Amino acid sequence: MEKVHFTEEKATNLGTLYARALDARAADPILGDTAADEAVKKIDYDFRKLGVNENSAVSVAIRARAIDEMAAKWLAEHPDAIVVHLGCGMDTRVYRLDPPPSVIWFDVDYPEVVDVRGRIYPERPGYSMIGSSVTDFGWLDQVPGGREALIVAEGLTMYLTAESGTELVRRLVGKFPSGRIVADFFSSLGIKAQRINPVVRRAGATLHWGIDDPHELERYGLRLVSCLDATDWASDETLAKIPTASRLALHASALFPTIRRMGRIAEWEF
């Protein structure tokens, strides 16, 4: 068993890992991330104290599946791309998507997170990890810049400040000739409501950056391609797998634009 001692926002990635594991244990999983379940079994940590249960795991699985689908669709059309997974945490996305050997994939997160990943997850061709804060921009020197790039950021933007987040976007746009960014984000209301999020609250983390209009990032060299409100993340197939109470809550939140836009997923190209 691997002991883990993460603090603040680093600890929240254990919450999402556990959520994906709980989904994998369901009779009819949404994401089916069995690698997450295997990782949880290898880590010496009391996951129960994170406040994640089968119901809250649903939203994590829906979000991950929606981002996976966007990323997989783009990669199918760009099989020679570079993928940069920012703030990867303990996510097993590279194993779920299983890109062809022609894709070069980099997972980026704090050194202590990368250290645990290296002890838990297997190596694979074309896959590397970089131990760095995403806002210590020197890590970009370790990534080749001659190919088009897919940038994936799940559960990251809200932990950045507006200044560091927009500077990160500028540097990514300047690094690669072209590409796509797939990321989730909170509105300013979502940031204000952060204390109702049990994983954030129990980890002692703080959220900062709220984006009310995804077109805001177009001033930094991006063009918005698509944007999904939280009520649009799940396909009809996925909705059929959601417990009745969660499904009713989704339908109810769809009636209030400010609520359904508290958490969104968008694609931008550059």
HUUR-V197323 format. One record per pair of residues at least 6 apart in sequence whose ideal C-beta (glycine too) atoms are under 7 Angstrom apart, sorted by sequence separation. I is the first residue (numbers start at 1). J is the second residue. If there is no record, write none. Layout:
BEGIN
i = <I | I>
j = <J | J>
END
This chain:
BEGIN
i = <23 | 75 | 99 | 194 | 195 | 218 | 253 | 254 | 23 | 40 | 132 | 200 | 253 | 6 | 23 | 24 | 85 | 157 | 160 | 234 | 239 | 24 | 130 | 215 | 4 | 23 | 24 | 214 | 20 | 94 | 118 | 24 | 25 | 117 | 130 | 20 | 24 | 94 | 194 | 214 | 21 | 114 | 20 | 21 | 83 | 115 | 191 | 114 | 191 | 17 | 21 | 88 | 191 | 231 | 83 | 88 | 89 | 111 | 190 | 79 | 85 | 88 | 105 | 110 | 111 | 151 | 186 | 17 | 18 | 75 | 80 | 81 | 82 | 83 | 84 | 85 | 86 | 87 | 104 | 105 | 106 | 107 | 108 | 188 | 231 | 17 | 79 | 83 | 85 | 103 | 110 | 187 | 230 | 231 | 75 | 79 | 84 | 89 | 101 | 106 | 108 | 186 | 187 | 188 | 68 | 72 | 101 | 135 | 187 | 71 | 108 | 157 | 185 | 90 | 149 | 158 | 30 | 68 | 75 | 148 | 151 | 157 | 158 | 18 | 68 | 92 | 135 | 148 | 150 | 155 | 231 | 22 | 31 | 145 | 148 | 149 | 150 | 151 | 152 | 153 | 154 | 230 | 14 | 30 | 108 | 140 | 145 | 148 | 229 | 18 | 22 | 30 | 229 | 230 | 233 | 14 | 19 | 31 | 94 | 135 | 158 | 230 | 18 | 23 | 31 | 134 | 137 | 230 | 15 | 22 | 30 | 140 | 229 | 14 | 228 | 15 | 19 | 106 | 227 | 228 | 19 | 23 | 4 | 227 | 2 | 20 | 226 | 1 | 2 | 3 | 4 | 19 | 20 | 181 | 226 | 1 | 2 | 19 | 224 | 225 | 1 | 225 | 16 | 20 | 165 | 224 | 225 | 223 | 159 | 222 | 223 | 87 | 161 | 162 | 173 | 222 | 86 | 159 | 160 | 161 | 169 | 173 | 222 | 158 | 159 | 160 | 173 | 221 | 158 | 170 | 39 | 158 | 169 | 170 | 217 | 157 | 214 | 169 | 166 | 36 | 35 | 33 | 84 | 93 | 35 | 82 | 82 | 33 | 91 | 82 | 84 | 86 | 81 | 86 | 87 | 80 | 81 | 82 | 83 | 84 | 85 | 86 | 81 | 87 | 81 | 83 | 87 | 189 | 193 | 78 | 86 | 190 | 16 | 17 | 189 | 190 | 187 | 75 | 187 | 13 | 14 | 74 | 186 | 13 | 186 | 42 | 71 | 184 | 185 | 184 | 39 | 71 | 184 | 183 | 67 | 182 | 67 | 180 | 181 | 180 | 180 | 64 | 63 | 179 | 178 | 173 | 10 | 13 | 10 | 10 | 6 | 74 | 71 | 4 | 70 | 2 | 67 | 2 | 67 | 2 | 63 | 16 | 51 | 52 | 51 | 50 | 9 | 51 | 50 | 49 | 66 | 66 | 63 | 62 | 62 | 65 | 62 | 15 | 58 | 58 | 12 | 12 | 55 | 58 | 12 | 55 | 11 | 12 | 9 | 8 | 8 | 9 | 8 | 70 | 67 | 66 | 63 | 30 | 30 | 28>
j = <29 | 81 | 105 | 200 | 201 | 224 | 259 | 260 | 30 | 47 | 139 | 207 | 260 | 14 | 31 | 32 | 93 | 165 | 168 | 242 | 247 | 33 | 139 | 224 | 14 | 33 | 34 | 224 | 31 | 105 | 129 | 36 | 37 | 129 | 142 | 33 | 37 | 107 | 207 | 227 | 36 | 129 | 36 | 37 | 99 | 131 | 207 | 131 | 208 | 36 | 40 | 107 | 210 | 250 | 103 | 108 | 109 | 131 | 210 | 100 | 106 | 109 | 126 | 131 | 132 | 172 | 207 | 39 | 40 | 97 | 102 | 103 | 104 | 105 | 106 | 107 | 108 | 109 | 126 | 127 | 128 | 129 | 130 | 210 | 253 | 40 | 102 | 106 | 108 | 126 | 133 | 210 | 253 | 254 | 99 | 103 | 108 | 113 | 125 | 130 | 132 | 210 | 211 | 212 | 93 | 97 | 126 | 160 | 212 | 97 | 134 | 183 | 211 | 117 | 176 | 185 | 58 | 96 | 103 | 176 | 179 | 185 | 186 | 47 | 97 | 121 | 164 | 177 | 179 | 184 | 260 | 52 | 61 | 175 | 178 | 179 | 180 | 181 | 182 | 183 | 184 | 260 | 45 | 61 | 139 | 171 | 176 | 179 | 260 | 50 | 54 | 62 | 261 | 262 | 265 | 47 | 52 | 64 | 127 | 168 | 191 | 263 | 52 | 57 | 65 | 168 | 171 | 264 | 50 | 57 | 65 | 175 | 264 | 50 | 264 | 52 | 56 | 143 | 264 | 265 | 57 | 61 | 43 | 266 | 42 | 60 | 266 | 42 | 43 | 44 | 45 | 60 | 61 | 222 | 267 | 43 | 44 | 61 | 266 | 267 | 44 | 268 | 60 | 64 | 209 | 268 | 269 | 268 | 205 | 268 | 269 | 134 | 208 | 209 | 220 | 269 | 134 | 207 | 208 | 209 | 217 | 221 | 270 | 207 | 208 | 209 | 222 | 270 | 208 | 220 | 90 | 209 | 220 | 221 | 268 | 209 | 266 | 222 | 220 | 92 | 92 | 92 | 143 | 152 | 95 | 143 | 144 | 96 | 154 | 147 | 149 | 151 | 147 | 152 | 153 | 147 | 148 | 149 | 150 | 151 | 152 | 153 | 149 | 155 | 150 | 152 | 156 | 258 | 262 | 148 | 156 | 262 | 89 | 90 | 262 | 263 | 261 | 150 | 262 | 89 | 90 | 150 | 262 | 90 | 263 | 120 | 150 | 263 | 264 | 264 | 120 | 152 | 265 | 266 | 152 | 267 | 154 | 267 | 268 | 268 | 269 | 154 | 154 | 270 | 270 | 270 | 110 | 113 | 112 | 113 | 112 | 180 | 182 | 116 | 182 | 116 | 182 | 119 | 184 | 120 | 184 | 155 | 198 | 199 | 199 | 199 | 159 | 202 | 202 | 202 | 228 | 233 | 233 | 233 | 234 | 238 | 238 | 199 | 242 | 243 | 199 | 200 | 243 | 246 | 203 | 246 | 203 | 205 | 203 | 203 | 204 | 205 | 205 | 267 | 265 | 265 | 265 | 238 | 241 | 241>
END
